[in-house]
Amino acid sequence: MCGIVGVLGRHEVSPIILDALKRLEYRGYDSAGIATIHMGALDRRRAVGKLINLSDLMVHEPLRGRSGIGHTRWATHGGPSVANAHPHRAGRVAVVHNGIIENFRALRAELAEKGASFTSETDTETIVQLASHYLDEGLTPVQAARATLKRLDGAFALAFLFEGEEDLIICARRGSPLCIGHGEGEMYLGSDAIALSEMTNRITYLEEGDWAILTRNGVQIFDAEDHQTARPLTQINAAQARVDKSGHRHFMAKEMAEQPAILQSAMASYSGVGEGGIDLPEGLDFARADRLIMVACGTAYYACQVAKYWFEQFAGLPVELDIASEFRYRAPVLGPENVAIFVSQSGETADTLAALRHVKPHVAQVVSVVNVPTSSIARESDMVLPIHAGPEIGVASTKAFTAQLQVLALLALRAGRARGKLTPEEYAARLDELRAAPGFIAQALDREDEIRRLTEILAKARDVLFLGRGVMFPLALEGALKLKEISYIHAEAYAAGELKHGPIALIDKDLPVIVLAPHDALFEKTVSNMQEVMARQGKVLLISDAKGLREAGEVPYSLQMPTVPDIIAPMVYAVPAQLIAYHTALHRGTDVDQPRNLAKSVTVE
């Protein structure tokens, strides 16, 4: 969600922090700010809107100093305004904060009684006022920061900057990610490694409950019980952490185009001497599992919905699927022979991480499918399966979705072999079908010009309906989500067989209905539902293969996809869903990469 950067440097830090914040723009934000210390004095600049507004402000009102903290804010408590923007300041201390302080109202009332004067609507200002209060009571900066941390309930990543302390930043994490970068006579702090990639490739990830004291000479890390501890130093591939559009108009366009290469590379990363030429982690035990629990949010949840079909079809393994934000609150029944799979692009999704922590003591194994193998979800899992998609900057997930599907398909096939539901020959044949996915996805991407023309009609719609059956139902849900996210058109998705149970009342001549229907075992049933839509003058766009389009007869609009094996159909049909959303958004002139109100990484509940 929000972005944090901190620098104790040898040069002026404002331009360095601003540049690092730009690398965090993909997270989504509505205001930004920087605080520095120069000749002992603490000062700050804040602006609403894009970082260019902050950059313009700092041209006219320069901010000097070789020590500083910066922040991009996505509004939670209090709307976007300069007063609510970070860094917040009270007296001799400034703070930047990701997360939510749950007890801020009680703390705010307590501080107000002691004479504190609040100037914002945010929970974060409570932190800085509390730290300032402790400084006024005579505590040192380190003591004041630690005393403040002990009073906070909720999820947070924090960085404190103190007036008169040009060689000190204090930081902490509880529930929100934070990492420390190591330089030569310099130290850095960031919400993730991407922010720090131009400054260093040596990263230390703080663990849950850690807090740290940064100086230019290094870092002291303390755990939640205040015991000094050591955390491993990780060497990251700085080149992979750097991001650019590679000549594309948007990151989303680049990431869609990367999908064939990403899937081919990811498949190669799992190739080896294992059965069928595939190596998966040792100790993955599906044979003894009596149930599979799958938990995720958003697009990752739809990937799990597809995988539910695969695990039950190929492995005969019962699957219980839940949205992470709901999972803990329905008192799920867990068993010692359950295997739990958590799927998250960032590996930092707050609800998914909380669900993982709830489940872990009660199940046989916790497996994570993530794009960031150093993330919190990965580090707290028994087993990690990276999707190898590389940095995904566009808020609307594209390549991560298809890469998640690929890894989940591998897992489902492995489960089928382990449980004796697939013969070696069947297993090998399915793997060969998976290996063919990149080529078919490339063919789907070649239909972009035709999709662009079709979306001229969609761009004028107020509402759009997506329909699908079987594995195409989750794809319909994903297509509707993509369209909502970046074009701001209201879109819904239904299992096509549910049409008569209510949604058919929506059908009229002005409603576009997108039907995802490869010629599979459910094709005739889906077409029957589609005919009901056309009988009521619905504007149907049928997406199918050559045989499907031929058998469906005349439809208002159609889009031909390649004929593909069933197991890779969800990956291939994800492409037109993505391109439809992208080109509809372009026609409507919306911000494709950073749609309003959305953040890439949701690190608070």
N, C-alpha and C positions, 0 to 999 in steps of 0.2 A: 504494500500500500504506500505509505509515505516513504520518503527517502532521507537518510541521514548521511552526512559526510563530516569528518573532522580531520584537521591537518595541524600537526606541529612541524613546521617546515623551516627551511633556510632562506626562503624567498617570500615575497608577498603572496599571501594565501588566497585572497579574494578571487583572482582569476582561476586559480587551481580548483578551488571549491566549486565555483560556478561551472567549470568544465565537467567536473565529476558529477554535479547535479544533473547536467544534461544527459549523462549516461543513465540516469535513473528516471528520465522522463517517461519511459515506457510503463512505469508503475502507476501512472495517473496522479494528477495533483491539480490544485486550484489556486495555490499561492506558494510563495517561496521567500526565503530570507537567509541572511548570513550575519554572523556576529564575529568580531575579531577583537584582539587586544593589541594596542599599539602604544608603546611607551607606558605600559601599565594600565592604560585606560580602556575600558570595555565600550564598544560601540556596535551598532547593528543597522542593517538596511532590510526592509521588507516590502514586498509588492504582491498585488493580486494578479492572477492570470498566469500567462506563460513566462518562462524564464527570461525571455527577451525584455519583459517589463522591468525585471530586477536588474538586468544588465544595463538597460538605459538609465535607470535611476543611479547606478553606481558610476556611470560616466560623469554625471552631473554632481554626484555626491560621493566621491571616492571613499573607499573603506580600506585603510591601511592596516598592516599587521602581519606577523609571521605565525600567528596562532589563531585558529578559528574553527567555527562549526557552521554547517549549513543544513538546509532542510527544504524539502518539497512537501507541502501539506495537502492531504485529501480530507475535506471537512467531515468531522463527526460531531463533536460538541461545538456548536456555533458555526454559522455560515462563512463563506469565503469573504474575508475582509483583512485590511492591514492590521487591525487590532487583534484579530484571531490568528494571524500568521505567526509562524515560528521564525527565529528563536524568540522565546519569551524571556523577559528580563524583570528582575526585581532586585533593587539595590546593587550588590556587587556580583551577582551571578546571572548567567544566561543558560537556557536549557533548550534542547531540541528533543522531540519525543515522538516515537511511533507507538501506537497502541491506544488503549483506553484505561484510565484510572477509575475503577469502579466505586471507590469510596471518596471521590473528590468532593462531593457535596458536604459530607460531614467534615472533612478537612478544611474546606473553604469556610464553613460556618465557624469552626474553631479559630481559624486565622483571622477572620473578620472581627471576632470578639477581642482579639489581641491587637487590633488596629491596622491590619493589612488592608490595603486599598487595591481592589481588582479592576482591571481595565479591559478584560476580554470575557468571552463566554466559554472559554475552553477549560477542559479538565487539566490541561498541561500547565496553565498558570498557577494552579495549586502547588505543583511540584516546585516551581521556582520561588514562589512565596514561602514555602516551607523551608527550602534550603536557605533563603535569605534570613528567615527567622532564626535558624540555628547559627548562622554566622554572627548575627547580632547578639546571640547569647554567649559568644566567645569561642565557639568551636572552630577548628581549622577547616579549610575546604574539604579535605578528605573526610574528616569527622562529620561535617555537615551533610555531605553527599550520602554517606553511609546511614546516618540517622534518618535522612529523608527516605531512602530506599526502604528502610524497615517499616515505614508508616504506609506504604503504598500497597493497595490491593488492585489486582487486575493484570493486564498484559502490557508489556512495554519494552522498548529499547530506548535508552536515554544517553545523552551526552551533556555533561556540565562544563561550562567555561567560567572561570573566576577572574574578576578584576584583580590586577596586580600579580597574576600568576601566568607568565608568558610561556612557561614550560610545563603545563599541566592541563590535561583533559581527563575527566573521570567519566566512565561509561558503565552501563549495566544492561543486561538482557534478562527478561522473564517473559517468555511466550512470543517475542518478536525477534527476528534474526539480527545479528550484529557480528561483524568481523573486524579484525585488526590487521593493518598492513605494516610491514617492516621495511624501512628504508635505511639509507646510510646517513645517520645523524638526523633522521626524520622519522616520524611515526604517523600513521593514518588510521582512520576509522570509517567504516561504511556499512550500509545496510546489506550490501552484497559485494562480491568480488568484482562485478562489472564496474562499479563505481570507482574502484581503486586500480583498475587494470592498466591505466596509463602511468601510474606512479610506482607500482611494485608488482611482483609476481609471488611474493612471499606473504602468505596469509595465515592468520590464526583465527579459528572460529570459536567464539565464546559458546560455552555450554549453558544449558538452562540454569538460571539462578546466579550465573557468574557476574561479578563486577570487576572493574580493572582501573588501574592508575597508569595513564600514559605520560611519559616524558620523551624527550628527543633521544634519550639513551636506551629506551626500551619500554617494557610493560611488566607490571606486576598484576597477576590475575588471582582473584579470590573466589572461592565457591560460595554457595548460599549460606554456609555456616561460618563464613569469614576465614576459612583456612586458605593460606596461600597455596596455589596449585599451579601445575604446568599443563598447558594444552598444546597439542602437536602443531608444528609449523608445517603448512601445506604449500607445496610448490604448484602454482596453477599455470596453465598454458595461457599466457597473457594474450597471445594472438587470437585464441578462441574466444576470450572474454571480450575482445574489441568488437564493436558492432557498427555496421554501415549498411546502406541500402543496395550497394553493388549495382548501381545504375537503375534500379527500380524506382518507381514513383513513390511507393510506400513500403514500409517493412512488411506489411501483410502480403503485398504482391510478391516480394522477394521470398517470403517464407512459404507461400503456396508453391512457387516455382521450384523451391529446394526439395520438395517432398520425394520425388523419385530418387535423388542422390542420397537423401537422408535415410530412406528406408533400405536402400542397397547397402549403405555403409553400416547401418545398425545391424542388419542381418549378418553382415560379415563379422561384426564384433562378437556375435554369438556362435560363429562357426568354429568347429574344432574337431576333436577326435571322438566326441560323444556320439550316442546313437543318432543315426540320421545326419551325422555331421554337425550336430548342434550341441554346444556346451552351455548348460545352465548351472547355477551354483550348486555345490555339493550340499547335501542335507535337506534339500527340498523334498518333503515327504507328503505326497498326495495319496499314497496307497492306504495310509491309516486314517486319513481325514474322513470324518463323517458329515462334514458340512463346510462350505466355503462362505466366509463373510466378506463382502466387498463394500468399501466405503469411499466416497469421493464427493466432490462438489462440481457444479457447472458442467462444462464440456467433459471433464474427466469422469463425471458420473454417467454421462451418456456412453462413454467408452466402456464403462463397466456394464451398462445395460446390454451392449452388444456381446460382451464377454460372457455374460450370464447364459446366453443361448449356446455359446461354444462349450463352456464347461459342462453344461447339462447334456448337450448333444454328443460331444466327443468323449467325455469322461464319466458320464452318469453321476456327477457330483452335485448334490443339491446346493443351490446358491441363494444366499440371503443378501439382498442389496439394499443399501440405505444411503440417503443424503447425510453427509457428515454433520450438518447443523442440527439434524433431528435425532441422530443415532443415540446419543447418550441419554436423551430426555424421555425415551420410551422404555427404559429399563430393559435393554436387550438381554435375552437369555444366552449365555455363553457356556461353552463346554471345553473340556481339556483335549478333545480330539478335533476341535475346529481349527482351520487355517484362515487367517485374516489377511486380506490384501487391501492396501491403501494406495490410491492413485492420485498423484498431484504433479502438475508440471513443475512448479517452483520448489516443491518439497517443504514449503513453509506455510501452507494454507492452515490458518489457525483452527478451524473447525475439524479438519482432517487430523491434524496433529493431536488435538484434544481427544478425539475418538480413539486414536492409536494408543494414547496413554491409558485410556479407560479399558481398552481391550487386553493389552499386553499381559497383565498378570493372570489372565483367565483362559488363554488359548494355547494351542500347541506351538504355533509359529506365527510371526508377524512378518509379512512380506511387503515391501514397498516398490512401486513402479513410479519412478521419478525422472525428471530431466536433469536434476542437480544432485549428483551423488554425495556432495558434501553438506547437503541441507539437513535441517533438523529431523524431518521425517525419515530420511535415509539413515542418519546416525542412530536413531532410536529404534530401528527395525532389526529383526534377526537376520534378514536377508534383503539385499537391494538388487533390483534389476533396472539399470539405467536404460532410458529410451534413446539416448544418443542423438537427440534432435538438435543440439547446439542452442545458443541463446535465442529465445523467442521474444521479440520486442513488441510486436503488434498485440494489443490487448485481446483481440479476438483470436483464440487459439486455432491454429491450422495444422502446421507440421507436427506439433506435439500431439494432437489428437490422433493422426494417422500412425504416428510412432508408438503411441500408447496401445492402439489396436494391434499393431504388429507384435509387441512384446506380450500382450495378453493372449493373443492367438498362440504364440509359442508355448506359453504356460498351459493353456488348455490342452494342446496336443500332448505335452509332456505328461499332464495329469491323465490323459486317455491311455497312454502307454503304461504308466505306473499302475493304473487300476485294471489293466487288461482289457480295456474296451476298444483299443485300436491294435490291430496286428502290426508287426514291423513294416509290412508292405503298405498298409493304409497310412501309417505314420509318415513314412518316406514320401508317399504321394502327396499328402497334405503339405508337407514341408516344401516340396517342389512348387506347389501352387502358391505358397507364401513368397517364395523366391521370385516368382513371376510378377508380383505386385508392382514393383517400380515401373516396369515397362507399360503396364496397363494404365497406371496413374499418369504417365507421360502422355498417353493417348487421350486421356480425359482432359488434361490441361490444354491439349491442342484444340479443344472445342471453345476456347475462350472468346473468340470473335463472335461466334454464334450466340453464346450466352450474353455477351454485351448487348447485342441487338434485342434479345428477348427481354432484358431487364429495363428497356425503355418503357415497356408497358407496366412492369411491376413498380417502377419508381413513382407512378401516379396513384398507386393504391393506398388506401388507408389501413386495410387489413389484408392479411394473406394467410391461407390455410395450407398446411403440409400434411400429407397422408402417407402412410407406409404400413407394411405388415412384416411380422417376423423381425429380422435384424434391420429391416428398413424403417421400423417404427422408431428406434433410437436415432436413426439417421434423420428422420423427419423432425424429431425434437431438436437435434443439433442444427438442422437447417433453419428452423424457426428461431432458435437462439441467436445464430449468427446474424440473421436479418434484423432482429430486434436490436442487437448490440450496436451495429454500426450504421444502419439506415434510419433507425428510430421508427420504423413501421411496425405497428402491432401485428404480431404473427403468433399463430398457435399451431400445435401439431397433435394429431390423434392417430391411434391405431385405426386403420381404415375400417375395420369391422365395427368400430364404435360409432361410426358416422350416424347410424339410425337411432342411436341412443341419446340424441341431443344436438350435436353439432350441425346436423343437416338443416336445422332451422336457420343457420347463418347464410346458407347458399342463396345467392342471387346473381344477376348478370354483372354486377360490379366486383364480385369477390374472386380474385385469382386463387386457384387451388393447384398446388404443386404435388404431383404424385410420383413417388420414388418406387419403381417397380421393375427390377430386372426379371427376366423370364425364368422364374424359379418355381418351386412347388406351390407357392402361394399366389402366383401371378394371376390366375383366372379369378380368384376371389377378389384380389385388389382391383382388377379391371371392372368387375361387377360393381364394386363400390364407386369406382370412377364414373361408370355409366349413370349411376344415380345422381351424381353431381351434375353431369352434362344435361340430364333430363330436366334439371332445374336451372339451366342457363349459366351454370358456373363456368368460369374461364379456366379450363384445365390446361396445365403444362405437364405432359407425361414425360418422365425421364426413364428410359428403358434401353434395352439393346435392340439390335435389328429384328430379331424374331419377335420380341415383345411389341415393338411398334407395328410390325406387320399384322400380328394377330389382334391387336387392340382396335384396329380399324381407324376411322377418321376421328381425329381429336383437334381442338382449336390450335394447340401449340405442342410441339414435341422436341425432344433433344435426345439424340442417339449416343449411347455409351458403348464401349466395347463389350463384347461377350466375355464374361469372366467366370472363374470358379466361385462357388458360393462363399467360400471362406474369405476371399478378398473383396467381395462385393462391397462391404461397408467402407473399406479404404478407398475404393475407386469412386463410389457414389458420394463420398465426402467432398470430392473435388467440385462437382457442379454446385453443391450446396454452398461451398465457400465462395466460388466465383459469382454465384447469383447475388449473395450478400454484398460482395465487394463492389460489383458493377452497379448494383442498385444504389449503394451508398455514394458512388461517384456521381451518378446522375442527380442525386439529391444534394450534393455538395457538402456532405458531412465530413467530420474528421475521422478518417478510417482507422488510423493507428491509435488515436487517443480519444475514443468516443466519450461523450459527456457522462459524468457521474460514475464512471467505471475505473477500476484500478486493476492492474495486471496481477498483482499478488495480494490476496486478501488475508492480511496478517492479524486481523481482529475479528472477534465473533460478531 
